[in-house]
């Protein structure tokens, strides 16, 4: 029974680690892509 609980907690930990890493990559990608596009739109608004 202890081995089952250990395996179950390991699987839950791996799942939460995967979700956390995926969300972090998503936010990093949004920052890397979004901030330059936002600055470009500000530049176009100023010179329009």
HELIX and SHEET records of a PDB file:
HELIX    1   1 UNK A    2  UNK A   46  1                                  45    
END                                                                             
